[in-house]
Amino acid sequence: MGVTSDRVEYVCRYGGNGTTTSGVNVSIAAEVTMEIHSVCLPPKESTFQKLKHRLSEIFFPDDPLYRFKDQTWCKKLVLGLQFLFPILQWGSHYDLNLFKSDVVSGLTIASLAIPQGSSRHVAVGPVSIASLVMGTMLSEKVSPVQHPTLYLKLAFTATFFAGLFQASLGFLRLGLVIDFLSKATLVGFMAGAAIIVSLQQLKGLLGIVHFTTKMQLIPVLTSVFHHTKESMKKPKLFWISAAAPLTSVILSTLLVFLIKSKVHGISIIGHLQKGLNPTSTNMLYFNGQYLALAIKTGIVTGILSLTEGIAVGRTFASLKNYQVDGNKEMMAIGLMNMASSCTSCYVTTGSFSRSAVNYNAGAQTAVSNIVLAGTVLVTLLFLMPLFYYTPNVILVAIIITAVIGLIDYKAAYKLWKVDKLDFLACICSFFGVLFISVPLGLGIAVGVSVVKILLHVTRPNTLVLGNIPATQIYQSLNRYKEASRVPSFLILAIESPIYFANSTYLQERLLRWVQEEEERIKANHESTLKCIIIDMTSVTAIDTSGIDMVCELKKMLEKRSLVLVLVNPVGSVMEKMHRSNFLGTNSLFLTVGEAVADISASWKPQP
């Protein structure tokens, strides 16, 4: 029995013996009861209602107000406070066991944060990508050696604008902006960035004094080979492993202290000032010739750090079976960077490596980050002199060890296997960063991703469908070899919205399908082609250019004595076609099977 409808226009019932119970002679393999239904219009909505629905899908796809429905005012107040301050949600269930896990994980990630945050001027960010991009973009205009104060001002200012940009995206719920940085782009970008960061450490490893400030592959290698005479003889501690950062720092510091570094020519960190860095509000650079540079750097690093931070959050949220509100994450990261720019800090975000360590160490709540902050605070206030004899080569090794992990060759290989265009975006990002520059490399990769989107939009996929024997299922003839063509019918499917950008292509492609089918029929001496059925199930939207295309296609097919019918248009598409008044109800069907049955019946002589 077919699906019952309030708008049944024509009903025919077929028997397995080739005769019909309602007097229409159509041969069907098995006894089937079929009801031909009309395609209904969607519920009528005003323009304001449509606009409201569309905007809510753009800015509130997660429906953040859903849990407030049907709640008392008191409960809504509690839920609102929990929404703004997540600690109120999990804090009431916090106990000693959770605290123990958080302390262990907090101390573990502190062991990574302390040696990597040992810069004498700027707190080293936890994310290699943001560090690389900011350093590259600022050093192209201002030398950190010749103008260190101006460089710091621009770094703090770029951090402020990065935070402002991030918080604005979260407040306006424009998280869709970062979706243009695909995983393929980030895989290539991080691999290129890892190589660039590693090559920059050759200065410390080889002891070269005059080293290039450029970040491209060729200038760095040229600088290495042109200044080989400046290289120090490799110290005995050159190959100390940095697989465990904290252990390497402690052991190397003790060894250098015992053997006295000056005797063996080992470069050490030297004196590190204790205490917290002073406020940097007075160093924010809001006017002058470099303001545009600070804004541009802030936006680029803000997007990158935001992308990584949200990706990290979503990854571990899926492992722990909870949801992450991307817009709240944006606001949190943005406000953090705005505040940190006023306290001598530099753009930071969630780190893949540290988050993995935090997760594997058993972190349960955000208290682990409080433990981390407390441990680093104690180190800054009381333990900084202990790092005096830490060899620079160990810190270089730690940095190289950290960034080499960003080269994900397995992900690149998977991209090659699954999607060649994604792999192309990955390769463009990789070589762009390596040979041109970090911002341009990233821009090229994003451009490739946008081109990929445009290709999908402007050159959508179309299929020829056939019937699966003994069923009312119609699938692609290429995918399902058992599917067969229906005599006198050409059944096509469009797998994309129909817009002005692809309407001309679709018209040409559909007419080419018709021509190819007529040539095939003529060559095989089969039944004459009479009807073209277009399955519009996957056509999620249509504009006026698309409607004009369908109307023009109908006229062109009528000149060739062919009938055009459409199957299962979605609500919005159906509504627009109804308003255009170019298709009657006899040209619209709910399923391909109903269309074939009804049209076939109309061709048979009535008794």
N, C-alpha and C positions, 0 to 999 in steps of 0.2 A: 504494500500500500504506500503511495506517495505521501508526502507531507501535506496535511490538510491546510487549506488556505481559505481566508474569507473572500478571496477574489479569484475563484476558479473560473476561467473563461471557457475552457474546452477540456472535455474528459474523454479519453478513449482507453479501452481495455483490450489487451491483446492475448490471444491464446497460443499455446505452444504448437498447435497444428497448422499454423499459418493463417488462421482465420481470426477475426476479432469478434468479441462478444457484443460490440456496439456497431457492427456492420462495416468497419473499416478494415480492409485486407492489407495487413503488414506482417511480414514474416519475422518472427522473433524466436531465438533458439529455445528459450524456456518460458514457462508461463510467468508473465509479469503484469502487475497492475500498475498503471502509470496515470498520474493526474498532471495535467498541464496547468501550471500556475502562472499568473501574471506577476510581473516584477513590481513590488510596491514602492511607493515613495517613502522617504524617511519622515519622521515626525516633523511638523512644521515648526521652525524656529525663527525668531526675529533676528535682524542683523546684529543687534546688541548681544543677543544670546550666543550667536555664532562667534562674534569677536571675543566675548568673554571666555568661551570654551577654548578658542585657539590660543589666546594669551596664557590661559592657565596651563595648557599643555607645553607651552614654550618655557614659561618661568617657574611653574610649579609642577613638573612631571611626577614628583614623588608625593604630591598631595600632603604637605606637612601638617595641614589642619584636620586630617582624617580622624586622628585619635581624640580630637576635641568634641566630636559630634556626640550628641545625646549625653553630655556630661553636665553635672551640676557646676555652678559658678565656683564653688570651693575646689572641686576636682580640676576644673579648667585652670585655676590659679596655680595649683600644684604642678600640673602638667606643663604649664607655661614656664615656671621656674626651672623645672627639669630640662625643658627644651633649651633654655638659655644657659643653664649651668649643669652640664651632664653629671658632675660629681654628686649632685643631689639624687640622681637616679640610682647610682651604684653605691653611694656612700652609706646608705642605710643598711646594706647587706655586707658591709666590709667587716672582716674578722681577722684574728691573729694569723690564721693559716695563709690568708691572702697577703697579709703584710710580710710574712716570712719570704714568700715567693717574690714579692716586689723588691725586697731588700737585696736578695741574691741577684736578681736580674739588674737592679739599679747599679750595684757595685760592679757587675760584669761589664755593662756598657760604659761605666765611668772609666774603666781601665782602657777603653778605646778612646774616649773623649779627651782624657788628660794628655797623653802624648801627642795626639793630633792637634790639640788646641794650644800649642806652645809658641806660636808666633809672638815676637816681642812688640809688634805694633798693632796688628789687627787680629782679633779672634778668628782663627781659621774656621771657615764654615764646614759643616758636616757633610756637605754634598759637593762632590768633585766637579760636577757639571756647572753649578752656579759659580764656584770658585774660578774655574777656567774661563767662563764667559766674561765675568766681571773683570778679572785680571787682564784678559785680552783686550776688551773694548776700552778700558780706561788707560792701559799702558800704551795704546796706539797714539793717544793724544798727549798724555802726561806721564813723564818718567817717574816711577816711584823712588828712584835713586836721586835724581836731580831735584825733584820737587816733592819730597815725602809728605809735607803738610797738606799741600793741595791735593795730592793723591788720596790721602785719608779723608779729606773733606768730601771729595767726589764719591768715595766708597760709601761713606755714611749717608750721603744724599741719595745715591742710587738705591741704597737699602730702604730709605724712607719712601721713595717713589715706588719701589717694588712692593712694599707693604701696602701703600695707598692703592695701588692698582689691584692687588689681590683682594683687599678688603672691599673695594668697590664692586668687583665681580661677584663676591659673595653676597653683598648687600642687595645688588640689583638682580641676583640670581641668574648670572650670565655664564654659568659654568660651561656652556656649550662651546665657548671660545677655545678652551684648551683641548677640546676633542679633535681639533685639526692636527694636533701632534699625535700621530698614530704610534702604535708600538713599534712598527717597522722603522719609523723615523728615529725613535729614541734608541733602538738597538744600534743602528749605524752611528748615531751621534755619540753615544756613550763609548763605543769602541774607538772611534776617532779621538774623542777627548781623552780616553785612557792612554793612548799612545802618545799624544801630545804632552800630557802631564808627565808621563814617564820619561820622555826625551828631555823635558825641561830639568829633570833631576840629574841629568848627566853633569851639569855644572857642579853640583855638590859631590857626586860620586868621583869625578875626575879632578876636582880641585881647580877648575878653570876660572880665571879671574875675569877676563873679558869675554862675556857670553852674550849672545844676541837676546834682545828683548822680544823678538818676533816669535809667534807661536806656530808657524807653518813648518812642515817636515823638512823641506829643502834648506831654509835658513838655519835651522837648528843643527842639522848634520854638517852643513858648511862651516858653522862656527866651531863645531867639535874638531873637525879635521884641520882647520886653519890655526887652532890654538893648542895643538898637542904638546908643544914645548912647555906650556904653562901647567900641564897636568902634574900633580904630585905623584910620587911613587905610592902605589897602593899600600895603605896601612894594613897591619896584621889583622885588624878588626873588620876589614872590608866585607868579608863574607859571613858575618854574623847573621843568623837567620832572623827574619822579622815575622815569622809565622804567628808568633804570639807577641803582640806589640808590647804589652806591659812587661813580660818577662825579658824581652830584648832590651827595653829601656833600662830596667833595673840591673841586669847583668852587665850590660855594656858600660853603664855609668860606674859601677863598682870596679870593673876591670881598668877603665881609663883612669879612675882615681888612684888605683894602686900602682899603675905603671907610669903615671904622670904623662899626660897627653903631649905636653910641649916637647918632651924628649923624643917622642916618636912621630911628631908632626901630624897629630890627629886633630882635625878641626872639631871644636866643641861649641855648644850653645853659648856658654859663658853666663854672665850675670843676668838674672831675670828678676824684675822688680816684683816684690810681693804686693798683695792687695788687689782690690778691684780697680778696673779702669775708670777714669773720671768720666763725668757726663760729657756728652759731645753735642749737646743742643746748639751751642755756639759755633759748632763747626759745620752745621748744615749749610749747604751752598745753594741759595735760592735766587741769586742774580749773578750775572757775569757771562762771559763768553762760553763757559763750559756747562751751563745749565742744561742745554739741549742734550749734551753727551750724557749727563747724569740721568736725565729722564729716559732717554733711549736705553741706556744700560739697565736701569731699574725695571723697565717694562719687559725687556728680553729675559733678564734673570728671574724676574717675577713669574713669568709664564713657565719657564723651565722648572724652577723650584716648586711651583704650584702643581705642575703636572706630575712630578715625581712624588711629592707629598701625598697627593690624593690617590695616586696609583698604589703607593705603599699602604695607605689606610684601607683601601678597598681589598687589596690582596689578603691582608691579615684578618680583615673583618670576615671574609669568606671562609677562612680557615677556622675561625671561632664562631661562625654562624650568627653574626650580628650585622647590622647595616650601618653604613657611614653616610652622613649627610654631607655631600660634597660642598654645598654652599656654606655650611657652618665651618667646614674645614678651611675654606678660603678665607672666611672672616677671621678665624683664629690665627692662621698663618700670617695673614696681612697685618692684623693688630700686633702680633708678636714682632714682626719686622719693623713696623713703625716705632714701637717702643724701644726695640734694640738699637735702632739708629741713633737714639738719644742717649745711649749708654755705651758708646764706643764698640758696638757690635756690628756684625756684617751679615748679609742675607743668609738665612738658614731655613731649613725645612726638614721634613722627615727623610731619613736615610734608609735605602734598601738594606745595606749591610748591617747597620746598627739595629734596625728594627728586627732583622732576622735573628741577630744575637739576643736581643731583648725577648723575642718570642721563644727561642729555644732555651733561654735561661729560666723560663717559667713565669714571665711577667703576667700578672692578672689584671691590673688596673693601671691608671696613669700615675699612681704613687711611685712606680719604678722610676719615672722621670724626675719626681721630687727627690728621691734618693740620689739619682745621678747628679742633679743640680747641687744638692748638699755636699756630696763628695768633692765635686769640682770646686765648690766654694771654699771648703776646708783646705784643699790643695793650694788654691790661689793665696789664701791668707797665711798659711803656715809652712807649706812644703816646697815652695818654689826654689829655695836654695839647693835642694837635693838634686835638681835637674842641671846644676851648673856644669857637671862633667859629662853630660849626655852627648855622645858623638852626633854630629850632624848627619853622618852617613847612616846612622840607625834610623833617624827620622826620615831620611830620603828613602831608605828601604821600606819603612812602614807605609809611606805614601805610595810607592810603586806597588807594593803588595796589595794595598787597598784598591787602587785604580785598575790594576790588571784584571781584577775580578769583574770589572764592568764590561770586558770583552766577552760577549755571549755568542760564541760561534755556533752553538747548538741552535739558538733562536734564529740566527741568520740562515742556517741550513734548512730549518723548518720553513722559513719564509720562502726559500727557493723551491721547496717541494710543493708548498700549498698555493702560493700566489706570486707569480713572477713580477707583477707590478709593485707589490709590497717589497720584494727583494730589491727592485730597482730603486725605490725610495730609500731603502737602507743603505745601498751602495753609494748613492748620490750624497747622502748625509755623511757617510764615512769619508769618502775621498774629498768632499767639499771642505770638511773640517781639517783634514790632513794637509791639503795642498793649497787651499785658498784662504779661508779664515773661518773662525767659529761661527759668527753671525751669518755670513753668507752661506756657509755649508748648511746650517740649519734652515735658512731661507730657501735654498735649493730643494732640500728634502720636503719641506712643507709645500713648495710649488709642485713637486712631483705628486704628492698626495692629492692636492687640489685638482691637478690634471686627471688623476685617476677617477676622482669623483665626477668630473665633467664628462669623462668618457662613458661612465656608467649612465649618466643622465642623457647625454646626447646620442648615444648608440646603445639603446636598450636591447635586451634579448627578446627574440620572437621564436615561437615554436610551432611545429606542425603536430597536431594531436591525432591519435588514433584510438579506436575502441579496444579495450581488453575483452577478449572473447567471453561470452556468458555473463557479462557484467554491464552496468551502466557507467563504468569508469572510463575516462578518456585521459590518456597520458601521452607524453612525447614519443614519437615514433623512433627517435634515435636512442632513447634510454630503454624503452621496453620493446624488445624485438617481437614479442608475441602480439603487440598492438597492431591493428589493421586499419586501413583506410575505409571510410564509409563511402560507398558508391554515390557519385553526384555531389558529394560534399567536400569542401576544403575547410578543415577546422584548425583555426590558428589561435595562439595565445600570446598576449603581450604581458611582459613581466616587469613593468615599471609604470610610473605615472606618465601621463601624456601632457607635455608642456610645449611652449613655443620653441624650446631648444631642440626638441626631438620630433616634432610633429611632421616636418618635411621628410626626415629620414624614415619615419615609420610608414608614411604614405608610400614612399618609393619601395620600401622593403616588402610591404604587404602586396603591392601590385606585382612585384617580382615573384613572390610566392605564387600568386595567381597564374602568372605567365608560365612559370616552371611546371605547375600542376597541369595546365592545359596541354603543354608540350608532352608531358609524361602520359597523359590520357590518350593523346593522339597516337603516340608511339606504341602504346600497349592495346589500343583499340578497346578502351573501356567506356563505361557510361559517361555521357556528356556532363561536364561540370555545370551545376545549376545554382548552387548556394554556397556562400561564404559565411562561416560562423566564426565570430571572434569572441574568445573567452576573455572577459575583462575582470576576472576575479582578482588578479594581481595589480590591476590599475587602481591605485589608491587615491589618485587625484587627477583632475583634468582642468585645463584653463580654456579660454575662448579660442585660442589658436588650435588646441587639440580638438575642440568641438567642430571648428571649421574644417579641420582635416578629415574627421569622420564623415561630415556632411559631403565634402568634395569626393571622398572615396566612394560613398554610396552612389553619387551621381555617375561617377566613372564606371562603376560596376554595372549600373543599370543600362548604360550604353552598350555593354557587352552581354546583355540579357542575363545578368547574374543578380541574385538576391543577397542582400547583406543583412544579417541579424547579429545582435549582441547578446551575450550571456552573462548574467550575474554581475551587473555593475554595482559597485558599492554605493552607499547612501548619498554621499556628496556628489559623486559622478552622476548618479541617476537624477538627482535634483537639478543639476545644471543642464543635462540633456533634456529633461522635461520642460525646462524654461525655454530652451532653444526651439522647441516645436518642430524638430526635423525628423524625429523617429516616432512612429506609431506604436501602439501596444502589440501589434502583430510582429514587430521587429525586435522584441525584447523577451528573453526567456530566463528562467531561474537556473536551469542546468543545461549542459550540452545535450544530455540524453533526452530531455523534454523537447529541446529545439529540433533534434533529429527526428523524433517520433512525430511531432506535430506537423512539421513541414513535409515529411514523407507521406503522412496520411493525406495531406492536402493534394498531393500529386496523384493519389489513387482514385480511380472512378468510384463514385458512390453508388450503392445498389438501389 
